[in-house]
């Protein structure tokens, strides 16, 4: 990236960090994060038992930052997202001239001003940019042949929030990487669980139960079913079967097509969040960043022929972010058109359509040149 653009980006990054600090604690950061970190520092965050405490043990290690200043973890999360933006820009600029300007300029614009990141991380302080950075570190370790450390890093991500564990199949190729990766995953998980048992006894295990039983979130298809048909009762088994079907199909296609790893993470996590009850909107920050990180790794031919799907996804989540901002400012028409009730259906439809377009190719992977 040219030096003058780096200076501009550093000024932009400093501005976002300052804005994040000045906005203070809002929504989940104020209602869940600060409270739970306070419990962790004082004793046991899992007591009293709270069904809304679905945070794994490593999430509470961030209480060390919280103790220094309540807003320090939020600023840290924003810094993680800004670092991923920087990496994506640094990787893209050497290939800038290869792509048509009609792709490059809108792409950079969406990368530098991603509505979801600005809303959920900068404004609300959600932790998912930190998860994205941990997963990226695991991918980088794998690309450098350090599969053991790749497993350790993914275990830390999975014990911060549980969904990174769904990415394990992506890290099992090639065959030679499997054993060191699984050993690293086991040792990392064992170390974190040992610390959790020592600090909090067996109480921390309740997060598994509450994660599986958590009510359907806004951006998932199960949420649309519940809101539209007013379904009540225990439908968890149906939801789990619905999710597992989509998950294994997506994982199988990614495995067979030998899709580039950053794009694979985007595709698999997008499918998980659309089909599982844990489809919280803030989680979409992670697949969004991996779509940005994938582009510099893909061939111009592949990107050009899939550009409508790529831009379609980014524009879609930008529209959702804008509508959420309007809704929080009490725009009544959004309630009248049942925006929140229908969002799960549209999210599912858009994601599944894009996943199919990006994976079910006419040619084989060697001809498409993913990498």
C-alpha positions in Angstrom: 0.0 0.0 0.0 1.4 3.5 -0.9 2.9 5.4 2.0 0.5 8.3 1.8 -2.4 5.9 2.0 -0.9 4.2 5.0 -0.8 7.5 6.8 -4.4 8.3 5.9 -5.4 4.8 7.1 -3.6 5.3 10.4 -5.5 8.6 10.9 -8.7 6.9 10.1 -7.9 4.0 12.5 -7.1 6.5 15.3 -10.4 8.3 14.7 -12.4 5.1 15.0 -10.6 4.1 18.2 -11.4 7.5 19.7 -15.0 7.3 18.5 -15.4 3.8 20.0 -14.1 5.1 23.4 -16.3 8.2 23.4 -19.4 6.3 22.5 -19.0 4.3 25.8 -20.8 1.1 26.7 -23.9 0.2 24.9 -26.3 -2.8 24.5 -24.6 -6.2 25.0 -21.3 -4.6 26.0 -23.0 -2.8 28.9 -25.7 -5.4 29.7 -23.6 -8.6 29.4 -19.9 -8.1 28.9 -19.2 -5.6 31.8 -21.4 -7.5 34.2 -19.9 -10.9 33.5 -16.3 -9.6 33.5 -17.1 -8.1 36.9 -18.4 -11.4 38.2 -15.3 -13.2 36.8 -13.0 -10.7 38.6 -14.8 -11.1 41.9 -15.2 -14.8 41.8 -17.3 -17.1 39.6 -19.1 -15.7 36.5 -21.2 -18.9 36.2 -22.7 -18.4 39.7 -25.6 -17.6 40.1 -26.6 -19.8 37.2 -27.9 -17.6 34.3 -29.3 -19.2 31.1 -28.1 -16.1 29.2 -24.5 -16.8 30.1 -23.4 -18.7 27.0 -19.8 -17.4 27.2 -17.0 -20.1 27.3 -14.1 -19.7 29.8 -11.6 -17.9 27.6 -14.1 -15.0 27.1 -13.6 -14.2 30.8 -9.8 -13.9 30.4 -10.7 -10.5 29.0 -11.6 -9.4 32.5 -7.9 -8.6 32.8 -8.4 -5.8 30.3 -11.7 -4.8 32.0 -9.9 -4.3 35.3 -7.5 -1.8 33.7 -10.4 0.2 32.2 -14.0 -0.8 31.5 -13.8 0.4 27.9 -10.3 -1.1 27.2 -11.8 -4.4 25.8 -14.0 -2.5 23.4 -11.1 -0.4 22.1 -9.2 -3.7 21.8 -12.0 -5.3 19.7 -12.0 -2.3 17.4 -8.2 -2.5 17.1 -8.6 -6.2 16.0 -11.0 -5.2 13.2 -8.8 -2.4 12.1 -5.8 -4.7 11.9 -7.8 -7.1 9.7 -8.8 -4.2 7.5 -5.1 -3.2 7.2 -4.0 -6.8 6.3 -6.8 -7.0 3.6 -5.7 -3.7 2.1 -2.0 -4.6 2.1 -2.8 -7.9 0.4 -5.1 -6.3 -2.2 -3.0 -3.3 -3.4 -0.3 -5.4 -5.1 -3.0 -6.9 -7.3 -5.0 -3.6 -7.7 -4.2 -3.2 -11.4 -5.2 -6.8 -12.1 -8.9 -6.1 -11.3 -11.1 -3.7 -13.3 -11.7 -0.4 -11.6 -15.4 -1.1 -11.5 -14.5 -3.8 -9.0 -11.5 -2.4 -7.1 -12.9 1.0 -6.0 -16.3 -0.3 -4.7 -14.4 -3.1 -3.0 -12.0 -0.8 -1.2 -14.9 1.5 -0.2 -16.9 -1.4 1.3 -13.7 -2.6 3.1 -12.9 0.7 4.6 -16.5 1.6 5.6 -18.1 -1.8 6.5 -21.4 -0.9 8.1 -21.5 -4.0 10.2 -18.1 -3.4 11.7 -18.9 0.3 12.4 -22.2 -0.6 14.0 -21.5 -3.8 16.0 -17.8 -3.3 16.9 -17.1 0.5 16.9 -20.5 1.6 18.3 -21.7 -1.4 20.3 -18.4 -3.1 21.3 -19.2 -6.6 20.3 -16.3 -9.1 20.6 -16.5 -10.8 17.3 -13.6 -8.9 15.6 -11.4 -10.5 18.2 -12.7 -13.9 17.1 -12.0 -13.0 13.5 -8.4 -12.1 14.3 -7.9 -15.3 16.3 -9.2 -17.4 13.4 -7.1 -15.5 11.0 -4.0 -16.2 13.2 -4.9 -19.9 13.1 -5.2 -19.8 9.3 -1.9 -18.0 9.0 -0.2 -20.6 11.2 -1.7 -23.3 8.9 -0.4 -21.6 5.8 3.1 -21.5 7.2 3.0 -25.2 8.1 2.6 -24.7 11.8 -0.4 -26.9 12.2 0.1 -27.5 15.9 -0.2 -23.8 16.7 -3.0 -23.5 14.3 -4.9 -26.0 16.5 -4.0 -24.1 19.7 -5.2 -20.8 18.3 -8.5 -22.2 17.1 -9.1 -23.8 20.5 -8.6 -20.4 22.1 -11.1 -18.9 19.6 -13.6 -21.7 20.3 -13.3 -21.2 24.0 -13.9 -17.5 23.6 -17.1 -18.0 21.7 -18.2 -21.5 20.6 -18.8 -21.1 16.9 -15.1 -21.2 15.7 -15.2 -24.9 16.5 -17.5 -25.4 13.5 -14.5 -24.6 11.3 -12.5 -27.7 12.4 -13.2 -29.6 9.1 -11.5 -26.8 7.1 -8.3 -27.3 9.0 -8.1 -31.0 8.4 -6.6 -30.8 4.9 -4.0 -31.8 3.7 -3.8 -35.2 5.4 -0.4 -34.5 6.8 -1.7 -31.5 8.7 -4.4 -33.5 10.5 -2.5 -35.0 13.5 -0.5 -32.0 14.5 -3.6 -29.7 14.2 -5.8 -32.1 16.3 -3.0 -32.4 18.9 -2.7 -28.6 19.1 -6.5 -28.3 19.3 -6.7 -30.9 22.1 -3.8 -29.4 24.1 -5.1 -25.9 23.8 -8.6 -27.0 24.8 -7.2 -29.1 27.7 -5.2 -26.1 29.0 -8.2 -23.8 29.0 -10.5 -26.3 30.6 -7.9 -27.0 33.3 -7.7 -23.3 34.1 -11.5 -23.1 34.1 -11.9 -26.1 36.5 -9.3 -24.6 38.8 -10.9 -21.2 38.9 -14.6 -22.0 38.7 -15.1 -25.7 39.4 -17.7 -27.5 37.3 -20.0 -24.5 37.1 -18.5 -23.3 33.8 -19.8 -26.4 32.0 -23.3 -24.9 32.0 -22.4 -22.8 29.0 -22.6 -25.9 26.8 -26.2 -26.6 27.9 -27.3 -23.0 27.6 -25.6 -22.6 24.1 -27.6 -25.5 22.7 -30.9 -24.4 24.2 -30.5 -20.7 23.4 -33.5 -19.1 21.7 -33.4 -18.5 18.0 -31.5 -15.3 17.1 -32.7 -12.6 14.7 -30.6 -13.5 11.6 -31.4 -17.2 11.6 -34.1 -19.1 9.7 -35.4 -20.7 13.0 -36.1 -17.2 14.2 -38.2 -16.5 11.1 -40.2 -19.8 11.7 -40.9 -19.0 15.3 -42.0 -15.4 14.7 -44.0 -16.1 11.6 -45.9 -19.2 12.7 -45.9 -18.4 16.4 -44.4 -21.8 17.2 -44.1 -22.5 20.9 -42.7 -25.5 22.6 -39.6 -27.6 22.4 -38.4 -27.5 18.7 -34.7 -27.7 19.5 -34.3 -31.1 18.0 -35.8 -30.0 14.7 -33.6 -26.9 14.7 -30.5 -29.0 15.4 -31.4 -31.4 12.6 -32.0 -28.5 10.2 -28.7 -27.0 11.1 -26.7 -30.2 10.8 -28.1 -30.9 7.4 -26.9 -27.5 6.1 -23.6 -27.7 7.9 -22.6 -31.1 6.6 -23.6 -30.3 3.1 -21.7 -27.0 3.1 -18.6 -28.7 4.7 -18.7 -31.5 2.1 -18.9 -29.2 -0.8 -16.1 -27.0 0.5 -14.0 -30.2 1.1 -14.6 -31.7 -2.3 -14.1 -28.4 -4.3 -10.8 -27.6 -2.5 -11.9 -24.1 -2.0 -9.4 -21.5 -0.8 -9.3 -21.4 3.0 -10.4 -17.8 3.7 -13.4 -18.2 1.3 -14.1 -21.6 2.9 -14.4 -19.9 6.3 -16.8 -17.3 4.8 -19.0 -19.9 3.2 -19.2 -22.3 6.2 -19.8 -19.6 8.9 -22.4 -17.9 6.7 -24.2 -21.2 6.4 -23.9 -21.8 10.2 -25.3 -18.5 11.2 -28.2 -18.6 8.7 -29.3 -22.1 9.6 -28.6 -22.4 13.4 -30.4 -20.7 16.2 -27.2 -18.8 17.1 -27.5 -16.6 14.1 -26.9 -13.3 16.0 -26.3 -10.4 13.7 -23.1 -9.3 15.3 -21.5 -12.7 14.4 -21.7 -11.7 10.7 -18.7 -9.5 11.3 -16.5 -12.6 11.1 -17.5 -14.0 7.7 -17.6 -10.4 6.3 -13.9 -10.0 7.2 -13.0 -13.3 5.7 -14.7 -12.4 2.5 -12.5 -9.3 2.4 -9.4 -11.4 3.2 -10.2 -14.0 0.5 -10.3 -11.7 -2.5 -6.5 -11.1 -2.7 -6.0 -14.9 -2.6 -8.4 -15.7 -5.5 -7.9 -15.5 -9.3 -9.1 -12.5 -11.2 -11.2 -14.9 -13.4 -13.0 -16.4 -10.3 -13.6 -13.0 -8.7 -14.8 -11.4 -11.9 -17.3 -14.1 -12.6 -18.5 -14.2 -9.0 -18.5 -10.4 -8.4 -22.3 -10.0 -8.3 -22.5 -12.6 -5.6 -19.6 -11.1 -3.6 -21.0 -7.6 -3.8 -24.5 -8.9 -3.3 -23.6 -10.3 0.1 -21.7 -7.1 1.2 -24.5 -4.8 0.0 -27.1 -7.0 1.7 -25.5 -6.9 5.2 -24.9 -3.2 4.6 -28.6 -2.7 4.1 -29.4 -4.7 7.2 -27.0 -2.6 9.2 -28.6 0.6 7.9 -32.1 -0.7 8.6 -31.1 -1.6 12.2 -29.7 1.9 12.8 -33.0 3.3 11.5 -35.0 0.9 13.7 -33.0 1.8 16.8 -34.1 5.4 16.0 -37.8 4.3 16.1 -38.6 4.3 12.5 -42.1 2.9 12.7 -42.5 1.7 9.2 -39.9 -1.0 9.9 -42.2 -2.5 12.6 -45.1 -2.2 10.2 -43.4 -4.3 7.5 -42.3 -6.8 10.2 -38.6 -6.2 9.4 -37.3 -8.2 12.4 -39.7 -11.1 11.9 -38.8 -11.5 8.2 -35.1 -10.9 8.5 -34.2 -14.5 9.3 -35.9 -15.7 6.0 -34.2 -13.1 3.8 -30.8 -13.8 5.5 -31.2 -17.5 4.9 -32.3 -17.0 1.3 -29.5 -14.6 0.4 -26.8 -16.7 2.2 -27.8 -20.0 0.7 -28.1 -18.5 -2.8 -24.7 -17.0 -2.5 -23.1 -20.1 -1.1 -24.5 -22.1 -4.0 -23.3 -19.6 -6.5 -19.8 -19.5 -5.0 -19.4 -23.2 -4.6 -21.4 -25.2 -7.2 -19.2 -24.4 -10.2 -19.5 -25.5 -13.8 -15.8 -26.3 -14.0 -13.5 -28.2 -11.6 -11.4 -26.3 -9.0 -8.2 -26.6 -11.0 -10.0 -24.8 -13.9 -11.6 -22.2 -11.8 -8.4 -21.3 -10.0 -9.5 -20.6 -6.5 -6.0 -20.0 -5.4 
